[in-house]
Amino acid sequence: MRRTLMARISWRQIHPWFCLKMEAITERLLGDRKCRLRTQHQVSTTRNMEENIPVHDEFIYCLGAATQVLKFGPWRDLQKTSDEAPPKVLFLIIPEQDHQTEDVFGLNGQIEHKLFFLKQNVPADVKLVLIGHSIGCYIILEMMRRSPELKVLKSILLFPTIERMAQSPQGKIMTPWLCSLRYVVYMPLYLLSFLPEIMKTYLVKLALSGIKSVDETSVVASLNLFRMDCAANAMYMGSQEMVKVVERDNATIKQHLSKLIFYYGAVDNWCPVQYYEDIKKDFPKGNIWLCDKGYRHAFVLDSSKEVASLVINWLNEQPNL
């Protein structure tokens, strides 16, 4: 999710709640962002966004991985809130894909990475709203299953890839490439990494030219795919998703059904309409929706504000928030 989307969710309509997004990044990418990171310390920069939204951009180590944390709200350290009243609710946003404890860039490692971060940085009595997209929805369900003590008020699962990924239309195309042929892609990527930035930007814009009103931040983020380490980590985790995300976790969904909101896409080749119909049949009383607005799976490319408005409307309808 983009920063403007998180800002709208976290501040404009639900202050004084607190919002953060976290993702593991490679050491090389960390260096390119010109952040000096020490093993026992974190680097923090603070700025104001639109409507005077305080934003803290920090880099920490979490389970041995350099981790970028974007915080929206006046609190830098939730363990020390003496200068400000503590937040009522924390919103944790888990994006589509980050880059097992021993393998922090794998699927299991990403789940443990989020749980470890919460344990180390968020007081146990803080209530949580979890927002996930794509594989982030699978991660959320796993977090709720592994740590039932988490005080989760609501989890919003956007375009959820929580089952049969390899059998989906897009999965059938990508599984051979991610699981068997990804090494073939490394050499072309390595050669492309030497292109000047202006040429890389041109190629990204050309690839996205079929999308109207592309968010410029999507172009900037896509440039990371020209980096061998980022691309390799993304494909590696993708290969694990194809193999491990098979059966829907009905037990966890049933246990937490009242806390879950599912939003499926009507034109989503990663979780097709059949998956929506199946889960709706299995959980007829669940808060499960099918998009009727034509938003794509990668909605951050051109519809982040619209999806943010949907999320805000859902949250405003919750009596316990």
C-alpha positions as CSV (number, residue, x, y, z in Angstrom):
1,M,0.0,0.0,0.0
2,R,1.2,3.5,-0.8
3,R,1.9,6.1,1.8
4,T,-1.0,8.3,0.7
5,L,-3.4,5.4,1.2
6,M,-2.0,4.7,4.7
7,A,-2.2,8.3,5.6
8,R,-5.8,8.5,4.7
9,I,-6.6,5.4,6.7
10,S,-4.6,6.2,9.7
11,W,-5.2,9.9,10.3
12,R,-7.8,11.8,8.5
13,Q,-10.8,9.9,9.8
14,I,-9.7,7.8,12.7
15,H,-7.2,9.9,14.7
16,P,-6.0,9.2,17.5
17,W,-5.4,5.7,16.3
18,F,-2.0,4.7,15.1
19,C,-0.9,3.1,11.8
20,L,2.3,1.5,10.7
21,K,3.5,-0.5,7.7
22,M,6.6,-2.7,7.9
23,E,8.6,-4.7,5.4
24,A,11.8,-6.6,5.4
25,I,14.4,-5.2,2.9
26,T,17.8,-6.3,1.8
27,E,21.0,-4.9,3.1
28,R,21.9,-3.6,-0.3
29,L,18.6,-1.8,-0.7
30,L,19.0,-0.4,2.7
31,G,22.4,1.1,1.7
32,D,20.9,2.6,-1.5
33,R,18.3,4.4,0.7
34,K,21.3,6.0,2.3
35,C,20.4,4.9,5.8
36,R,23.1,4.0,8.3
37,L,21.9,1.1,10.4
38,R,23.6,-0.1,13.5
39,T,22.9,-3.5,15.1
40,Q,21.5,-2.1,18.4
41,H,20.0,1.2,17.1
42,Q,17.5,2.5,14.7
43,V,17.6,5.3,12.2
44,S,14.6,7.6,12.2
45,T,13.5,10.5,10.1
46,T,10.3,12.6,10.7
47,R,8.3,14.7,8.4
48,N,4.8,15.9,7.8
49,M,2.6,14.8,5.0
50,E,-0.6,16.3,3.7
51,E,-2.9,17.7,6.4
52,N,0.1,17.8,8.8
53,I,0.2,14.1,9.3
54,P,3.3,13.1,11.4
55,V,5.3,10.4,9.6
56,H,8.2,8.6,11.1
57,D,10.3,6.6,8.7
58,E,12.5,4.1,10.6
59,F,14.9,1.3,9.9
60,I,15.5,-1.4,12.5
61,Y,16.7,-5.0,12.7
62,C,14.0,-7.6,13.2
63,L,14.9,-11.3,13.3
64,G,18.2,-10.3,11.7
65,A,16.5,-8.6,8.7
66,A,16.8,-4.9,8.0
67,T,13.2,-3.7,8.3
68,Q,11.6,-0.5,7.1
69,V,8.8,0.8,9.4
70,L,6.6,3.7,8.3
71,K,4.6,5.1,11.3
72,F,1.7,7.5,10.9
73,G,0.8,9.3,14.1
74,P,2.6,11.2,16.9
75,W,4.1,8.2,18.6
76,R,7.7,7.1,17.9
77,D,7.9,4.4,20.5
78,L,4.7,2.6,21.6
79,Q,6.6,1.3,24.7
80,K,7.2,4.9,25.8
81,T,4.2,7.2,25.3
82,S,4.7,9.6,28.2
83,D,4.5,12.7,26.0
84,E,1.3,11.6,24.3
85,A,-1.8,9.7,25.3
86,P,-1.3,6.1,24.2
87,P,-3.1,5.1,21.0
88,K,-6.4,3.3,21.3
89,V,-5.8,1.0,18.3
90,L,-2.8,0.2,16.1
91,F,-3.3,-0.5,12.4
92,L,-0.7,-2.9,11.0
93,I,-0.6,-2.9,7.2
94,I,1.0,-6.0,5.6
95,P,1.6,-5.5,1.9
96,E,1.4,-7.9,-0.9
97,Q,4.9,-9.1,-0.8
98,D,8.0,-8.4,1.3
99,H,11.5,-9.0,0.3
100,Q,11.6,-19.5,8.4
101,T,13.1,-17.4,11.5
102,E,16.2,-18.7,9.8
103,D,14.9,-17.7,6.4
104,V,13.3,-14.3,6.9
105,F,12.6,-13.8,3.2
106,G,10.6,-17.0,2.9
107,L,6.9,-17.3,3.6
108,N,7.2,-18.7,7.1
109,G,9.9,-16.3,7.9
110,Q,7.7,-13.4,6.9
111,I,5.0,-14.6,9.3
112,E,7.5,-14.9,12.2
113,H,9.0,-11.5,11.3
114,K,5.6,-9.8,11.8
115,L,4.9,-11.6,15.1
116,F,8.4,-10.9,16.4
117,F,8.0,-7.2,15.6
118,L,4.7,-7.0,17.5
119,K,6.1,-8.8,20.5
120,Q,9.2,-6.5,20.6
121,N,7.6,-3.2,19.7
122,V,3.9,-3.1,20.6
123,P,2.6,-3.4,24.2
124,A,0.5,-6.5,24.7
125,D,-2.6,-4.6,25.7
126,V,-2.8,-2.5,22.5
127,K,-5.7,-3.5,20.3
128,L,-4.9,-4.3,16.6
129,V,-6.5,-3.8,13.3
130,L,-4.7,-5.9,10.6
131,I,-4.9,-4.9,7.0
132,G,-3.5,-7.3,4.4
133,H,-3.3,-7.5,0.6
134,S,-2.8,-10.7,-1.4
135,I,-0.3,-12.9,0.4
136,G,-0.5,-10.4,3.3
137,C,-3.9,-11.9,4.0
138,Y,-2.5,-15.4,4.3
139,I,0.1,-14.0,6.7
140,I,-2.6,-12.4,8.8
141,L,-4.6,-15.6,9.1
142,E,-1.4,-17.4,10.1
143,M,-0.6,-14.7,12.7
144,M,-4.1,-15.1,14.2
145,R,-3.7,-18.9,14.3
146,R,-0.2,-18.9,15.8
147,S,-0.8,-16.1,18.3
148,P,-4.4,-16.2,19.5
149,E,-3.4,-13.9,22.4
150,L,-3.2,-11.0,19.9
151,K,-5.9,-8.4,20.7
152,V,-7.2,-8.2,17.1
153,L,-10.4,-6.2,16.7
154,K,-10.7,-6.5,13.0
155,S,-8.7,-7.9,10.0
156,I,-9.4,-6.7,6.5
157,L,-8.3,-9.0,3.8
158,L,-8.0,-7.4,0.4
159,F,-7.9,-9.6,-2.7
160,P,-6.8,-12.5,-0.5
161,T,-4.6,-15.2,-1.8
162,I,-5.3,-17.7,0.9
163,E,-5.8,-20.9,-1.1
164,R,-5.0,-22.8,-4.2
165,M,-2.6,-20.3,-5.6
166,A,-0.9,-22.7,-8.0
167,Q,-4.3,-23.7,-9.4
168,S,-5.5,-20.1,-10.0
169,P,-5.3,-18.8,-13.6
170,Q,-2.3,-16.7,-12.9
171,G,-0.7,-19.4,-10.7
172,K,-0.8,-21.9,-13.6
173,I,1.3,-19.4,-15.6
174,M,3.7,-18.4,-12.9
175,T,4.3,-21.7,-11.0
176,P,6.7,-23.1,-13.6
177,W,8.6,-19.8,-13.8
178,L,8.8,-19.3,-10.0
179,C,9.5,-22.9,-9.0
180,S,11.6,-24.3,-11.9
181,L,12.7,-21.6,-14.3
182,R,13.4,-18.5,-12.1
183,Y,17.1,-19.0,-12.4
184,V,16.8,-18.5,-16.1
185,V,15.5,-15.0,-15.4
186,Y,18.5,-14.0,-13.3
187,M,21.0,-13.3,-16.1
188,P,18.7,-11.0,-18.1
189,L,17.9,-9.2,-14.8
190,Y,21.5,-8.9,-14.0
191,L,22.2,-7.3,-17.4
192,L,19.2,-4.9,-17.1
193,S,20.5,-3.8,-13.7
194,F,23.3,-1.9,-15.5
195,L,20.9,0.3,-17.5
196,P,20.8,4.0,-16.5
197,E,17.9,4.9,-14.3
198,I,16.2,6.9,-17.0
199,M,16.1,3.8,-19.2
200,K,14.8,1.7,-16.4
201,T,12.0,4.2,-15.7
202,Y,11.1,4.2,-19.4
203,L,10.8,0.4,-19.4
204,V,8.6,0.4,-16.3
205,K,6.3,3.1,-17.7
206,L,6.1,1.2,-21.0
207,A,5.1,-2.0,-19.1
208,L,2.4,0.0,-17.2
209,S,1.3,1.9,-20.2
210,G,-1.9,0.0,-20.5
211,I,-3.1,1.2,-17.1
212,K,-4.8,4.6,-16.9
213,S,-3.7,7.0,-14.2
214,V,-0.8,5.0,-12.8
215,D,0.3,6.1,-9.4
216,E,3.8,7.6,-9.8
217,T,4.9,5.9,-6.6
218,S,4.2,2.6,-8.3
219,V,6.8,3.4,-10.9
220,V,9.4,4.2,-8.3
221,A,8.7,1.0,-6.4
222,S,8.8,-1.1,-9.6
223,L,12.4,0.1,-10.2
224,N,13.5,-2.2,-7.3
225,L,12.7,-5.2,-9.5
226,F,15.8,-4.3,-11.6
227,R,17.8,-5.1,-8.5
228,M,19.0,-8.7,-8.5
229,D,18.6,-9.1,-4.7
230,C,15.0,-7.7,-4.6
231,A,13.9,-9.7,-7.7
232,A,15.5,-12.9,-6.5
233,N,13.8,-12.6,-3.0
234,A,10.5,-11.8,-4.6
235,M,10.7,-14.8,-6.9
236,Y,11.9,-17.1,-4.1
237,M,9.0,-16.1,-1.8
238,G,6.6,-16.5,-4.8
239,S,7.9,-20.0,-5.3
240,Q,7.1,-20.9,-1.7
241,E,3.6,-19.4,-2.1
242,M,2.8,-21.6,-5.0
243,V,3.8,-24.7,-3.0
244,K,2.5,-23.8,0.5
245,V,-0.7,-21.8,-0.1
246,V,-3.0,-24.7,-1.0
247,E,-5.9,-25.3,1.4
248,R,-7.9,-22.5,2.9
249,D,-7.6,-22.4,6.7
250,N,-11.2,-22.9,7.5
251,A,-10.6,-23.6,11.2
252,T,-9.0,-20.2,11.8
253,I,-11.6,-18.4,9.6
254,K,-14.4,-20.1,11.6
255,Q,-12.8,-19.2,14.9
256,H,-12.4,-15.5,14.0
257,L,-15.2,-15.1,11.5
258,S,-16.7,-12.1,13.2
259,K,-13.4,-10.3,13.1
260,L,-12.7,-10.8,9.4
261,I,-13.7,-8.8,6.3
262,F,-12.9,-10.4,2.9
263,Y,-12.8,-8.4,-0.3
264,Y,-12.5,-10.4,-3.5
265,G,-11.9,-9.1,-7.0
266,A,-14.3,-9.9,-9.9
267,V,-11.4,-9.7,-12.4
268,D,-8.7,-11.3,-10.3
269,N,-6.6,-14.1,-11.8
270,W,-4.9,-14.8,-8.5
271,C,-8.1,-15.5,-6.5
272,P,-10.9,-15.9,-9.1
273,V,-14.6,-15.5,-8.5
274,Q,-14.9,-19.2,-7.9
275,Y,-12.8,-18.9,-4.8
276,Y,-15.2,-16.1,-3.6
277,E,-18.2,-18.3,-4.3
278,D,-16.7,-21.2,-2.5
279,I,-15.8,-19.3,0.7
280,K,-19.2,-17.6,0.6
281,K,-20.9,-20.9,0.5
282,D,-18.8,-22.3,3.4
283,F,-19.3,-19.2,5.5
284,P,-22.7,-17.6,4.5
285,K,-22.7,-15.4,7.6
286,G,-19.2,-14.1,7.0
287,N,-18.5,-10.5,6.0
288,I,-17.3,-11.5,2.5
289,W,-17.6,-9.1,-0.5
290,L,-17.1,-9.3,-4.2
291,C,-15.8,-6.1,-5.9
292,D,-18.3,-4.6,-8.3
293,K,-16.1,-1.7,-9.3
294,G,-13.5,-3.4,-11.5
295,Y,-10.5,-2.9,-9.2
296,R,-7.5,-5.1,-10.3
297,H,-5.6,-7.3,-7.9
298,A,-2.7,-4.8,-7.9
299,F,-5.1,-2.0,-7.0
300,V,-2.3,0.2,-5.7
301,L,-1.3,0.9,-9.3
302,D,-4.4,3.0,-10.0
303,S,-7.1,2.7,-7.3
304,S,-5.5,3.1,-3.9
305,K,-7.6,6.0,-2.9
306,E,-10.8,4.2,-3.8
307,V,-9.9,1.1,-1.9
308,A,-8.8,3.3,1.1
309,S,-12.3,4.8,1.1
310,L,-13.8,1.3,1.2
311,V,-11.6,0.4,4.1
312,I,-12.5,3.5,6.0
313,N,-16.3,2.9,5.5
314,W,-16.0,-0.6,6.8
315,L,-14.1,0.6,9.9
316,N,-16.6,3.3,10.6
317,E,-19.3,0.7,10.6
318,Q,-17.6,-1.3,13.4
319,P,-19.2,-0.7,16.8
320,N,-16.0,-1.8,18.7
321,L,-13.7,0.6,17.0
